């Protein structure tokens, strides 16, 4: 079979039945049938997985920081749902770091950016002006991930 024809078949399967494409790719890898593997899409998928983990870490960190800010700066409105959100998103971040320890430097790299996003979100959710919140994060990344940490 011509290479162009084989590539077209691989692309077609990838576009029409993603699960079948994954199962076929796994089977080809297990059989060490490397010439039949759709390398282009496989590489794209692996790169996408890495981006997805980074996006998930950032998203969960923003939610966690938002709720910590709300907890601290709108204490009269504290609720069990805020506390549950803190626990849940803290767990998600810790799970990501446990599964991929190499994300730890990325967390430190994006921590300030996530905090800025959390200020925007906390202001929108509470109605408090952004100036209510410290410009620099009052919590360390260690505190943020520490079980039971709630700012007073």
C-alpha positions, 0 to 999 in steps of 0.5 A, a space after each residue: 500500500 502506498 504511504 500516502 494512502 496509508 496516511 489517509 486511512 490513519 487520518 480518517 480513522 483518527 477523525 471518524 472514530 477516536 476510540 478505535 484509533 486509540 485501540 488500533 494505535 495501542 495494538 500496533 505499539 504492543 505488536 511493535 508494528 511501528 511503521 503502521 503507527 499514526 505518529 503525527 496524531 499520536 505526537 499531537 495527542 501526547 502534547 495535548 495531554 501535557 497541555 491539559 494537565 497544565 491547564 487543569 493545574 492552573 484552573 484548580 489553583 485559581 479556584 482554590 485561591 479564589 475560595 481562600 481569598 473569599 474565606 479570608 476577606 468575606 468571613 461573614 459569608 463563610 459556608 461549608 460549600 466554600 470549605 468543600 470547594 477548598 478541600 476539593 480543589 486542593 485535592 485535585 492540585 495535590 493529585 496532579 502533582 502526585 501523578 506528575 511531580 514535574 508539574 511542581 516547578 510549573 505550579 511555582 512558575 504560574 502561582 502569581 498569575 493564578 493569584 491575579 486571576 483569583 483576585 479578579 474572580 473573588 472580586 466578581 463573586 463577592 462584589 468587593 473591589 479588587 483593592 480589597 485583596 493584597 496585590 501579592 499572594 498572602 499565602 505560600 504555595 505550601 500553605 495553599 496545598 496544606 490540608 486544613 489551612 484556612 486563612 483567618 
